[in-house]
Amino acid sequence: MPRTTTEWEWEDAFSKFGFEDGDGWNGTHIVASSINALGYNAECDGWGCHNYLIMDIEKDGKSILFDDNQEWNAETLKRIQARGGWGSYSEHIGYADPNLYLPDDILAMLDATFTDDYEVAA
């Protein structure tokens, strides 16, 4: 039987330009489900008219990434700095590298789950 193969990275689910800039197949829901299985709630939404990505992650009803003003919270800024992230912290979700701001448990799970051997049936 013929197959179509799409190569992607879990980081695409956090990128405004992910999944062929929103013009290709989109696996954001797969990445979000994996995050949710850890006890978080991945908040997904559309960006403009053509891309769908993870915009926030909540735990116990509260964002783990942002403060009440929708700016990176103190814990997230510490992770970014510790991982050698940008100095001004001016990157916004959709543009920022999720390897800089996601908590260690989420990063470890994503890296372990979405390997070169990962497959999903259509």
N, C-alpha and C positions, 0 to 999 in steps of 0.2 A: 504494500500500500504506500502511496506517495506520502511524504511528510514535508512540512514546512518547519524550518528551524529558525528561531529568533534568538540572537545572543543579546543578553542584557545583564546589567549589574544591579544589585539591590539599591545602590545609591541613586539609580534613576527614579525611584519612588519618592525621592526628596528633592529632585531637581526640576526647575522650570523648563529645562531643556531635555529632560529625560525621555526615554522611549521615543526616540527620533523626533524630539521637540513636540511631542504630543500627536504626531502624525502617524505613528505606528501602533502596534499592539501595546497595551498598557497593563503592566503587572502590579500596579500600586496596591490593588486589593490583596494580592498574595503576600506582599511584604507587610501590609497592615495587619492581616490575620495572624502572621507569625509574631508580630509585636504584641498583639492582643492576647495571644496564648501565654505570654509572660505575666499577664495581670495588668497590663496597661490598656489604654484606649487610644488607638491611633486615629486622629481626626484628619480625614481626607476631604479635599475640596477641589473644585476646578480653579484653574488660573487662567483668567481670560476666557477665550472661547474654545481653546483646544488642548489644554493639558490638565491632568488630574494627578495630584500628588499629596503626600502627607504634609499637612500644614502645622500640626501640633501633636503632642503626645501627652495624655493625661494619666494621672494615677490618683485614685480616690477622688475623682471629680476636679482635680486641680492640675494645671499645666506643670510639667516637669521641666519645660524649656523657657517659659516666659513669665515675666511678672505681670502685675495687673495692667500695666501700660503697654503690654505686648512688646516689650523690649526683652532681650536675653536676660534671664534672672542671674543672680550672683553665682549659683552653683554651675550653671551652664558656662558663664564667663570664665570661671576657674578651670573648667575642663578645656575650654578653647585655649586658654593661655598655657596650661600645662602641656598641651599637645602641640605647642608651637604655632598656634593660630595667629590670625591677623592681629596687628597691634591696636587698631582703632575699634575693633569689634563692630564694624559698620556693615558687614555682610548680613543679609537677611535670609530667612529660610526661603528655599527655592534657588538661591545663589550660593549659599554657604555649603562647604563640604561637611556632610553629616558625620564623617569620621572625626571631626573636631568637636562636635557638640553633643553627640548621643552618649548616654551613660554606658559604662563598660559592659553591663549585662546585656544590653540590647545589641551593642556592637559584636560581642562574642557570639551571640545567638545568630545574628545575621551572617557573619562570616562563616560560621559552622554550617548553616543551613543552605545558603546560596553559593555552593561551590560549583566548579566546572561540571560536576556530575549531576547537578540538580536538573530534574525534568518535570514538566507539568503537562498533563494531557489536555487537549483542547476541549 
